[in-house]
Amino acid sequence: MAETRGQLWSIGELAKASGVTVRALHHYDEIGLLPVRERTGSGHRRYTGEDLRRLYRIRALRTLGLPLEEIRGVLAGSGDDLASLRGLLRRQLAALTEQAGQVRLLQRQIQDLLDRIGESSLPDPEQFMTVLERMTVLEKYFSQEQRQQLADRRTELGAERIEDARTRWAGLVEEGLSYLTSGKPADDPAVRDLVRRWDEIGAMFHAAEGTKAAARTMWQENSAEFSSTLPWPGDQLRDLVGYLQRAREAR
């Protein structure tokens, strides 16, 4: 199509190919987000290859949660070059990676529901509620920007460093529980050193204080549910978190 039209697209062709409605393209033109630069002699809109690349950026930024006004500012401050496109694609890929992780979790939960149905017994309403709650729990505690920050950080760390951090964290949990069980005071130097190492791991994932606070709130309000996927009893983990917080306050 691009060759036969000399790399010019009508508004209908662009809408059909991109999934953006004609009405939306008119609106983008009206607010200066995707102004039409080419027209036929009779005044019909024609879109160029440059317009197509700009439309891709608009759609990608929308999937990252940016409102149109902010997108206009972002596009005004970035060039139509490989570097800016590469950065946008990385951010979009990170967001999709995070979404894929959430989808995989939901797949496991829904598979569990299917398995129960296969056993000729309907899942309890509470199980359906659990799936619904987990579909929205991240949105409840983290803003779109914070979710993007977490996704970017995981991408930067890479799978190997993340797995190493998980292994070290599990060791710290065991060490902390042993201190808690033995009655070691929270202000003991060994406990405070444990807190330092614990917080160092957390800082790897939470570069911004906002995401750390959101994660803390999410844990406090959902600790029982999250603990069900871990090898330690939920009440022990809650006691350990409180123990470590007392150690922080004692420093």
Backbone as CSV, one residue per row, in Angstrom:
resi,resn,N_x,N_y,N_z,CA_x,CA_y,CA_z,C_x,C_y,C_z
1,MET,0.829,-1.198,0.000,0.000,0.000,0.000,0.859,1.241,0.000
2,ALA,1.978,1.240,0.791,2.827,2.412,0.901,3.458,2.749,-0.432
3,GLU,3.846,1.734,-1.247,4.513,1.990,-2.501,3.530,2.546,-3.523
4,THR,2.322,1.991,-3.594,1.364,2.447,-4.595,0.868,3.853,-4.288
5,ARG,0.908,4.282,-3.054,0.452,5.616,-2.685,1.628,6.562,-2.490
6,GLY,2.855,6.155,-2.903,4.008,7.018,-2.697,4.257,7.298,-1.227
7,GLN,4.023,6.328,-0.373,4.196,6.444,1.077,3.298,7.528,1.672
8,LEU,2.124,7.647,1.125,1.101,8.528,1.687,-0.138,7.689,1.986
9,TRP,-0.736,7.934,3.155,-1.914,7.181,3.582,-3.099,8.123,3.775
10,SER,-4.270,7.683,3.352,-5.476,8.440,3.669,-5.813,8.221,5.134
11,ILE,-6.687,9.031,5.673,-7.043,8.890,7.082,-7.758,7.559,7.324
12,GLY,-8.549,7.103,6.339,-9.222,5.819,6.500,-8.253,4.655,6.495
13,GLU,-7.264,4.734,5.605,-6.258,3.675,5.542,-5.443,3.628,6.829
14,LEU,-5.088,4.801,7.333,-4.303,4.848,8.565,-5.103,4.309,9.746
15,ALA,-6.370,4.673,9.818,-7.224,4.202,10.909,-7.352,2.681,10.874
16,LYS,-7.558,2.121,9.679,-7.709,0.677,9.545,-6.434,-0.063,9.913
17,ALA,-5.289,0.468,9.493,-4.015,-0.210,9.740,-3.566,-0.102,11.193
18,SER,-3.889,1.005,11.847,-3.350,1.265,13.190,-4.314,0.908,14.313
19,GLY,-5.600,0.760,13.981,-6.569,0.495,15.035,-7.023,1.745,15.757
20,VAL,-6.590,2.906,15.294,-7.022,4.188,15.855,-8.195,4.690,15.031
21,THR,-9.249,5.128,15.666,-10.436,5.547,14.935,-10.184,6.838,14.166
22,VAL,-10.964,7.036,13.128,-10.881,8.280,12.353,-11.165,9.468,13.264
23,ARG,-12.118,9.304,14.152,-12.462,10.395,15.081,-11.266,10.766,15.950
24,ALA,-10.537,9.734,16.424,-9.360,10.007,17.257,-8.283,10.715,16.451
25,LEU,-8.097,10.316,15.189,-7.095,10.976,14.349,-7.461,12.436,14.110
26,HIS,-8.743,12.711,13.927,-9.190,14.108,13.810,-8.861,14.874,15.085
27,HIS,-9.105,14.218,16.246,-8.841,14.876,17.524,-7.346,15.136,17.699
28,TYR,-6.510,14.172,17.340,-5.066,14.358,17.435,-4.621,15.542,16.582
29,ASP,-5.260,15.704,15.428,-4.935,16.826,14.548,-5.366,18.148,15.192
30,GLU,-6.555,18.152,15.766,-7.101,19.376,16.351,-6.270,19.892,17.513
31,ILE,-5.724,18.974,18.329,-4.954,19.413,19.497,-3.462,19.522,19.197
32,GLY,-3.097,19.311,17.943,-1.699,19.470,17.555,-0.818,18.290,17.905
33,LEU,-1.425,17.168,18.251,-0.632,15.997,18.621,-0.134,15.265,17.375
34,LEU,-0.979,15.188,16.363,-0.592,14.574,15.093,-1.137,15.458,13.964
35,PRO,-0.536,16.632,13.785,-1.037,17.549,12.755,-0.811,16.990,11.354
36,VAL,-1.760,17.241,10.480,-1.658,16.772,9.100,-0.780,17.733,8.311
37,ARG,0.259,17.196,7.694,1.198,18.036,6.943,0.959,17.986,5.439
38,GLU,0.276,16.950,5.011,0.052,16.775,3.578,-1.449,16.703,3.293
39,ARG,-1.858,17.335,2.192,-3.243,17.252,1.735,-3.263,17.169,0.216
40,THR,-4.312,16.557,-0.287,-4.489,16.496,-1.736,-4.998,17.841,-2.230
41,GLY,-5.074,17.977,-3.544,-5.585,19.225,-4.108,-6.997,19.527,-3.682
42,SER,-7.773,18.486,-3.366,-9.157,18.691,-2.924,-9.276,18.817,-1.410
43,GLY,-8.119,18.810,-0.724,-8.126,19.042,0.715,-8.170,17.817,1.592
44,HIS,-8.104,16.612,1.016,-8.143,15.387,1.822,-6.799,15.156,2.516
45,ARG,-6.881,14.688,3.768,-5.673,14.430,4.545,-4.845,13.302,3.939
46,ARG,-3.529,13.446,4.037,-2.612,12.385,3.666,-1.512,12.315,4.723
47,TYR,-1.187,11.093,5.147,-0.205,10.888,6.207,1.076,10.291,5.628
48,THR,2.199,10.775,6.129,3.507,10.353,5.638,4.128,9.307,6.559
49,GLY,5.285,8.798,6.152,6.008,7.853,7.004,6.382,8.470,8.335
50,GLU,6.726,9.743,8.335,7.043,10.434,9.590,5.815,10.471,10.501
51,ASP,4.636,10.694,9.898,3.401,10.706,10.686,3.139,9.334,11.310
52,LEU,3.434,8.268,10.551,3.228,6.924,11.068,4.104,6.660,12.282
53,ARG,5.371,7.082,12.203,6.277,6.882,13.342,5.802,7.672,14.550
54,ARG,5.290,8.871,14.311,4.775,9.676,15.420,3.533,9.028,16.028
55,LEU,2.680,8.470,15.190,1.491,7.807,15.706,1.879,6.599,16.549
56,TYR,2.909,5.873,16.123,3.370,4.741,16.938,3.799,5.225,18.317
57,ARG,4.548,6.314,18.369,4.986,6.859,19.662,3.787,7.240,20.522
58,ILE,2.795,7.844,19.891,1.599,8.251,20.641,0.929,7.027,21.256
59,ARG,0.734,5.999,20.456,0.069,4.794,20.961,0.897,4.109,22.037
60,ALA,2.217,4.060,21.841,3.077,3.414,22.836,3.036,4.158,24.157
61,LEU,3.085,5.482,24.108,3.046,6.271,25.335,1.684,6.163,26.014
62,ARG,0.632,6.020,25.233,-0.694,5.823,25.822,-0.754,4.509,26.587
63,THR,-0.121,3.452,26.044,-0.122,2.166,26.748,0.661,2.246,28.049
64,LEU,1.576,3.226,28.153,2.324,3.413,29.389,1.580,4.297,30.386
65,GLY,0.383,4.751,30.006,-0.459,5.483,30.939,-0.376,6.991,30.870
66,LEU,0.324,7.558,29.891,0.460,9.003,29.811,-0.778,9.619,29.171
67,PRO,-1.289,10.730,29.730,-2.400,11.435,29.095,-1.908,12.171,27.848
68,LEU,-2.837,12.559,26.981,-2.462,13.167,25.709,-1.649,14.445,25.889
69,GLU,-1.975,15.244,26.889,-1.245,16.501,27.095,0.220,16.230,27.412
70,GLU,0.478,15.219,28.245,1.863,14.877,28.572,2.578,14.269,27.367
71,ILE,1.855,13.497,26.571,2.455,12.901,25.380,2.921,13.994,24.432
72,ARG,2.125,15.025,24.299,2.516,16.129,23.415,3.817,16.761,23.888
73,GLY,3.964,16.910,25.197,5.199,17.468,25.737,6.383,16.552,25.527
74,VAL,6.162,15.234,25.699,7.242,14.266,25.499,7.713,14.285,24.052
75,LEU,6.762,14.299,23.120,7.119,14.282,21.704,7.796,15.582,21.285
76,ALA,7.404,16.674,21.920,8.026,17.957,21.583,9.479,17.997,22.018
77,GLY,9.793,17.231,23.056,11.156,17.251,23.585,12.032,16.129,23.091
78,SER,11.525,15.297,22.175,12.318,14.186,21.661,12.318,14.219,20.149
79,GLY,13.396,13.794,19.570,13.510,13.798,18.121,12.972,12.532,17.502
80,ASP,12.788,12.586,16.195,12.333,11.411,15.454,13.568,10.665,14.975
81,ASP,14.279,10.038,15.958,15.528,9.373,15.611,15.584,8.004,16.267
82,LEU,16.628,7.266,15.948,16.757,5.905,16.464,16.913,5.878,17.979
83,ALA,17.658,6.840,18.531,17.903,6.833,19.975,16.607,7.011,20.762
84,SER,15.787,7.982,20.360,14.539,8.221,21.091,13.571,7.063,20.906
85,LEU,13.524,6.491,19.702,12.651,5.355,19.465,13.116,4.141,20.260
86,ARG,14.424,3.947,20.340,14.968,2.818,21.092,14.593,2.933,22.568
87,GLY,14.705,4.139,23.119,14.345,4.339,24.518,12.871,4.076,24.764
88,LEU,12.022,4.529,23.836,10.586,4.301,23.977,10.265,2.821,23.911
89,LEU,10.890,2.121,22.972,10.640,0.684,22.832,11.074,-0.075,24.080
90,ARG,12.175,0.343,24.692,12.623,-0.314,25.919,11.614,-0.129,27.034
91,ARG,11.095,1.093,27.168,10.101,1.343,28.213,8.835,0.540,27.954
92,GLN,8.430,0.482,26.696,7.234,-0.277,26.361,7.446,-1.764,26.604
93,LEU,8.635,-2.273,26.263,8.929,-3.684,26.483,8.932,-4.014,27.968
94,ALA,9.482,-3.114,28.781,9.504,-3.347,30.221,8.081,-3.400,30.779
95,ALA,7.225,-2.489,30.287,5.837,-2.491,30.750,5.131,-3.775,30.342
96,LEU,5.384,-4.231,29.116,4.770,-5.474,28.654,5.293,-6.676,29.433
97,THR,6.586,-6.631,29.803,7.165,-7.720,30.595,6.479,-7.817,31.951
98,GLU,6.232,-6.648,32.556,5.534,-6.642,33.842,4.114,-7.194,33.675
99,GLN,3.435,-6.753,32.614,2.085,-7.241,32.372,2.084,-8.750,32.135
100,ALA,3.123,-9.231,31.429,3.214,-10.667,31.161,3.346,-11.455,32.453
101,GLY,4.105,-10.910,33.417,4.236,-11.576,34.708,2.905,-11.667,35.422
102,GLN,2.131,-10.584,35.358,0.812,-10.608,35.983,-0.103,-11.597,35.274
103,VAL,0.015,-11.659,33.942,-0.801,-12.608,33.181,-0.450,-14.040,33.557
104,ARG,0.850,-14.328,33.719,1.256,-15.691,34.090,0.687,-16.077,35.451
105,LEU,0.695,-15.128,36.400,0.113,-15.416,37.712,-1.372,-15.712,37.581
106,LEU,-2.068,-14.897,36.790,-3.494,-15.133,36.600,-3.749,-16.464,35.891
107,GLN,-2.855,-16.810,34.957,-3.007,-18.100,34.276,-2.970,-19.249,35.274
108,ARG,-2.038,-19.193,36.220,-1.936,-20.264,37.216,-3.187,-20.309,38.083
109,GLN,-3.681,-19.130,38.457,-4.854,-19.084,39.316,-6.096,-19.586,38.587
110,ILE,-6.229,-19.180,37.321,-7.383,-19.621,36.542,-7.291,-21.116,36.241
111,GLN,-6.064,-21.615,36.019,-5.888,-23.047,35.808,-6.333,-23.828,37.039
112,ASP,-6.046,-23.251,38.212,-6.475,-23.906,39.446,-7.998,-23.972,39.509
113,LEU,-8.664,-22.889,39.065,-10.121,-22.906,39.030,-10.629,-23.977,38.068
114,LEU,-9.974,-24.078,36.901,-10.371,-25.093,35.927,-10.173,-26.499,36.479
115,ASP,-9.061,-26.706,37.183,-8.801,-28.024,37.765,-9.899,-28.409,38.744
116,ARG,-10.348,-27.437,39.516,-11.390,-27.733,40.490,-12.713,-28.054,39.799
117,ILE,-12.970,-27.339,38.707,-14.179,-27.641,37.941,-14.078,-29.038,37.350
118,GLY,-12.845,-29.410,36.920,-12.627,-30.744,36.368,-12.873,-31.839,37.385
119,GLU,-12.771,-31.477,38.661,-13.025,-32.431,39.730,-14.507,-32.501,40.086
120,SER,-15.341,-31.931,39.212,-16.805,-31.953,39.378,-17.260,-31.182,40.606
121,SER,-16.489,-30.176,40.985,-16.915,-29.325,42.100,-16.626,-27.883,41.742
122,LEU,-17.627,-27.050,41.880,-17.446,-25.642,41.548,-16.529,-24.967,42.556
123,PRO,-15.636,-24.094,42.083,-14.793,-23.345,43.025,-15.655,-22.476,43.932
124,ASP,-15.157,-22.263,45.137,-15.869,-21.393,46.058,-15.883,-19.965,45.535
125,PRO,-16.917,-19.185,45.874,-16.928,-17.779,45.474,-15.678,-17.032,45.947
126,GLU,-15.144,-17.450,47.119,-13.956,-16.787,47.632,-12.764,-16.955,46.693
127,GLN,-12.694,-18.101,46.005,-11.585,-18.313,45.084,-11.688,-17.392,43.875
128,PHE,-12.908,-17.208,43.376,-13.092,-16.257,42.287,-12.743,-14.842,42.756
129,MET,-13.112,-14.514,43.989,-12.812,-13.200,44.519,-11.307,-12.992,44.621
130,THR,-10.575,-14.037,45.007,-9.118,-13.932,45.104,-8.505,-13.578,43.760
131,VAL,-8.977,-14.241,42.707,-8.460,-13.954,41.372,-8.758,-12.508,40.989
132,LEU,-9.987,-12.062,41.249,-10.354,-10.688,40.912,-9.519,-9.678,41.693
133,GLU,-9.287,-9.966,42.964,-8.519,-9.036,43.789,-7.080,-8.935,43.302
134,ARG,-6.504,-10.076,42.922,-5.124,-10.053,42.462,-4.980,-9.364,41.115
135,MET,-6.061,-9.321,40.346,-6.017,-8.625,39.063,-5.837,-7.123,39.259
136,THR,-6.238,-6.615,40.444,-6.208,-5.170,40.648,-5.297,-4.726,41.789
137,VAL,-4.645,-5.672,42.481,-3.902,-5.292,43.674,-2.750,-4.348,43.355
138,LEU,-2.029,-4.594,42.270,-0.922,-3.697,41.929,-1.426,-2.305,41.582
139,GLU,-2.535,-2.239,40.831,-3.080,-0.934,40.475,-3.532,-0.157,41.709
140,LYS,-3.937,-0.890,42.752,-4.425,-0.228,43.965,-3.293,0.465,44.714
141,TYR,-2.124,-0.168,44.756,-1.052,0.355,45.595,0.019,1.124,44.827
142,PHE,0.177,0.828,43.542,1.214,1.490,42.763,0.592,2.276,41.617
143,SER,1.062,3.503,41.434,0.621,4.279,40.283,1.234,3.689,39.021
144,GLN,0.749,4.133,37.862,1.309,3.663,36.602,2.800,4.000,36.528
145,GLU,3.150,5.203,36.987,4.556,5.611,36.965,5.399,4.725,37.871
146,GLN,4.875,4.391,39.051,5.622,3.534,39.976,5.774,2.124,39.422
147,ARG,4.718,1.598,38.783,4.840,0.271,38.174,5.889,0.281,37.080
148,GLN,5.954,1.401,36.347,6.962,1.503,35.300,8.360,1.565,35.903
149,GLN,8.514,2.287,37.028,9.808,2.360,37.694,10.275,0.979,38.133
150,LEU,9.353,0.199,38.699,9.704,-1.153,39.138,10.086,-2.036,37.952
151,ALA,9.325,-1.913,36.865,9.624,-2.721,35.681,10.979,-2.343,35.091
152,ASP,11.256,-1.030,35.035,12.550,-0.575,34.510,13.693,-1.108,35.361
153,ARG,13.482,-1.090,36.680,14.548,-1.542,37.581,14.805,-3.037,37.418
154,ARG,13.750,-3.830,37.270,13.929,-5.267,37.067,14.661,-5.547,35.764
155,THR,14.345,-4.754,34.748,15.042,-4.927,33.472,16.522,-4.612,33.624
156,GLU,16.835,-3.550,34.358,18.229,-3.163,34.573,18.990,-4.245,35.349
157,LEU,18.344,-4.821,36.344,19.010,-5.821,37.180,19.276,-7.114,36.413
158,GLY,18.301,-7.564,35.652,18.461,-8.813,34.923,18.083,-10.018,35.772
159,ALA,17.782,-11.122,35.106,17.279,-12.316,35.784,18.282,-12.895,36.778
160,GLU,19.573,-12.875,36.446,20.576,-13.487,37.315,20.698,-12.743,38.641
161,ARG,20.763,-11.418,38.589,20.886,-10.649,39.826,19.608,-10.730,40.663
162,ILE,18.471,-10.788,39.996,17.207,-10.914,40.725,17.147,-12.249,41.464
163,GLU,17.547,-13.321,40.798,17.537,-14.634,41.436,18.520,-14.678,42.599
164,ASP,19.680,-14.048,42.438,20.654,-13.984,43.525,20.076,-13.229,44.719
165,ALA,19.368,-12.144,44.441,18.757,-11.355,45.518,17.700,-12.187,46.250
166,ARG,16.930,-12.959,45.524,15.913,-13.813,46.159,16.565,-14.843,47.075
167,THR,17.662,-15.428,46.610,18.360,-16.426,47.425,18.904,-15.797,48.700
168,ARG,19.522,-14.625,48.560,20.067,-13.949,49.740,18.967,-13.530,50.694
169,TRP,17.821,-13.084,50.138,16.706,-12.673,50.991,16.166,-13.859,51.788
170,ALA,16.058,-15.017,51.142,15.585,-16.210,51.852,16.509,-16.549,53.015
171,GLY,17.831,-16.389,52.808,18.780,-16.629,53.888,18.604,-15.640,55.025
172,LEU,18.295,-14.385,54.679,18.079,-13.374,55.711,16.809,-13.662,56.511
173,VAL,15.786,-14.172,55.830,14.559,-14.541,56.549,14.868,-15.615,57.590
174,GLU,15.611,-16.640,57.187,15.959,-17.717,58.117,16.790,-17.176,59.278
175,GLU,17.743,-16.308,58.961,18.589,-15.728,60.014,17.757,-14.878,60.962
176,GLY,16.864,-14.066,60.402,16.030,-13.207,61.237,15.093,-14.003,62.126
177,LEU,14.513,-15.068,61.588,13.612,-15.899,62.393,14.362,-16.582,63.532
178,SER,15.623,-16.949,63.276,16.402,-17.584,64.347,16.676,-16.584,65.469
179,TYR,16.966,-15.323,65.110,17.177,-14.289,66.133,15.891,-14.049,66.907
180,LEU,14.776,-13.972,66.178,13.488,-13.699,66.808,13.112,-14.827,67.759
181,THR,13.304,-16.063,67.333,12.942,-17.226,68.153,13.806,-17.322,69.399
182,SER,15.086,-16.968,69.265,15.997,-17.067,70.410,15.844,-15.901,71.383
183,GLY,15.048,-14.910,71.015,14.829,-13.779,71.904,15.916,-12.724,71.857
184,LYS,16.698,-12.686,70.797,17.757,-11.683,70.680,17.128,-10.296,70.600
185,PRO,17.590,-9.349,71.405,17.002,-8.002,71.404,17.088,-7.348,70.024
186,ALA,16.084,-6.537,69.687,16.056,-5.895,68.381,17.212,-4.929,68.184
187,ASP,17.760,-4.385,69.295,18.859,-3.433,69.156,20.230,-4.115,69.199
188,ASP,20.248,-5.434,69.172,21.516,-6.162,69.139,22.252,-5.847,67.828
189,PRO,23.571,-5.662,67.869,24.333,-5.352,66.650,24.123,-6.358,65.521
190,ALA,23.955,-7.623,65.851,23.745,-8.635,64.812,22.420,-8.417,64.092
191,VAL,21.402,-8.021,64.847,20.095,-7.770,64.244,20.154,-6.517,63.378
192,ARG,20.846,-5.493,63.867,20.949,-4.272,63.083,21.738,-4.495,61.797
193,ASP,22.726,-5.389,61.856,23.459,-5.721,60.639,22.556,-6.474,59.668
194,LEU,21.698,-7.327,60.204,20.734,-8.028,59.367,19.813,-7.033,58.666
195,VAL,19.354,-6.030,59.394,18.484,-5.001,58.816,19.202,-4.272,57.679
196,ARG,20.478,-3.974,57.888,21.255,-3.278,56.856,21.280,-4.107,55.572
197,ARG,21.555,-5.395,55.706,21.619,-6.254,54.527,20.237,-6.444,53.893
198,TRP,19.221,-6.508,54.718,17.838,-6.633,54.250,17.460,-5.404,53.427
199,ASP,17.772,-4.225,53.968,17.415,-2.986,53.278,18.236,-2.786,52.002
200,GLU,19.444,-3.299,51.984,20.254,-3.208,50.766,19.589,-3.963,49.619
201,ILE,19.031,-5.127,49.914,18.325,-5.887,48.885,17.086,-5.130,48.437
202,GLY,16.343,-4.568,49.385,15.152,-3.797,49.018,15.489,-2.605,48.148
203,ALA,16.620,-1.945,48.445,17.020,-0.772,47.675,17.343,-1.124,46.231
204,MET,17.708,-2.372,45.977,17.976,-2.793,44.598,16.731,-2.645,43.725
205,PHE,15.569,-2.873,44.313,14.331,-2.867,43.542,13.556,-1.563,43.691
206,HIS,13.796,-0.839,44.775,13.030,0.383,45.047,13.969,1.577,45.054
207,ALA,14.274,2.063,43.847,15.144,3.233,43.749,14.433,4.480,44.262
208,ALA,13.115,4.496,44.160,12.333,5.643,44.615,11.651,5.313,45.934
209,GLU,11.602,6.281,46.832,10.997,6.072,48.144,9.515,5.753,48.010
210,GLY,8.856,6.319,46.973,7.431,6.097,46.802,7.086,4.645,46.576
211,THR,7.895,3.941,45.765,7.598,2.531,45.516,7.849,1.703,46.760
212,LYS,8.856,2.085,47.553,9.134,1.358,48.790,7.958,1.487,49.757
213,ALA,7.424,2.711,49.890,6.296,2.924,50.794,5.061,2.180,50.312
214,ALA,4.834,2.178,48.995,3.676,1.472,48.445,3.802,-0.023,48.670
215,ALA,5.016,-0.555,48.490,5.238,-1.987,48.703,5.017,-2.354,50.165
216,ARG,5.461,-1.476,51.067,5.285,-1.737,52.495,3.792,-1.782,52.852
217,THR,3.028,-0.826,52.314,1.590,-0.799,52.580,0.898,-2.026,51.994
218,MET,1.301,-2.403,50.775,0.710,-3.570,50.138,0.963,-4.822,50.968
219,TRP,2.189,-4.949,51.515,2.507,-6.110,52.353,1.682,-6.100,53.631
220,GLN,1.603,-4.941,54.286,0.879,-4.859,55.546,-0.584,-5.257,55.388
221,GLU,-1.177,-4.872,54.264,-2.603,-5.123,54.073,-2.898,-6.458,53.407
222,ASN,-1.867,-7.126,52.876,-2.091,-8.381,52.161,-1.096,-9.465,52.571
223,SER,-0.515,-9.344,53.761,0.554,-10.261,54.160,0.093,-11.713,54.202
224,ALA,-1.135,-11.946,54.650,-1.614,-13.325,54.738,-1.676,-13.967,53.356
225,GLU,-2.173,-13.219,52.382,-2.282,-13.755,51.021,-0.909,-13.996,50.417
226,PHE,0.000,-13.020,50.568,1.324,-13.165,49.983,2.106,-14.288,50.654
227,SER,1.918,-14.419,51.967,2.656,-15.446,52.697,2.253,-16.846,52.282
228,SER,1.058,-16.993,51.723,0.588,-18.327,51.337,1.434,-18.926,50.224
229,THR,2.187,-18.085,49.494,3.047,-18.586,48.421,4.490,-18.751,48.872
230,LEU,4.774,-18.505,50.166,6.134,-18.588,50.695,6.263,-19.776,51.654
231,PRO,7.496,-20.229,51.896,7.682,-21.422,52.741,7.611,-21.167,54.238
232,TRP,7.318,-19.931,54.655,7.257,-19.618,56.082,5.827,-19.236,56.461
233,PRO,5.378,-19.577,57.657,4.032,-19.199,58.103,3.862,-17.680,58.094
234,GLY,2.664,-17.253,57.729,2.402,-15.822,57.627,2.602,-15.076,58.925
235,ASP,2.214,-15.693,60.070,2.358,-14.990,61.341,3.832,-14.797,61.694
236,GLN,4.688,-15.766,61.322,6.119,-15.614,61.575,6.701,-14.462,60.754
237,LEU,6.286,-14.367,59.501,6.800,-13.289,58.656,6.333,-11.931,59.154
238,ARG,5.084,-11.845,59.585,4.595,-10.569,60.129,5.371,-10.190,61.380
239,ASP,5.634,-11.173,62.244,6.416,-10.894,63.455,7.836,-10.466,63.081
240,LEU,8.399,-11.100,62.060,9.759,-10.759,61.646,9.828,-9.336,61.104
241,VAL,8.860,-8.958,60.290,8.839,-7.595,59.748,8.751,-6.573,60.869
242,GLY,7.906,-6.834,61.875,7.810,-5.922,63.016,9.097,-5.872,63.816
243,TYR,9.748,-7.014,63.967,11.026,-7.129,64.681,12.101,-6.292,63.986
244,LEU,12.171,-6.387,62.669,13.165,-5.627,61.912,12.873,-4.126,61.971
245,GLN,11.598,-3.774,62.002,11.257,-2.357,62.097,11.692,-1.793,63.449
246,ARG,11.534,-2.582,64.509,11.998,-2.122,65.825,13.511,-1.948,65.830
247,ALA,14.204,-2.814,65.098,15.660,-2.702,65.003,16.042,-1.421,64.265
248,ARG,15.290,-1.058,63.231,15.562,0.194,62.495,15.389,1.397,63.410
249,GLU,14.337,1.364,64.189,14.041,2.491,65.078,15.059,2.606,66.201
250,ALA,15.733,1.500,66.509,16.701,1.507,67.594,18.065,2.028,67.150
251,ARG,18.249,2.169,65.833,19.568,2.586,65.327,19.820,4.052,65.617
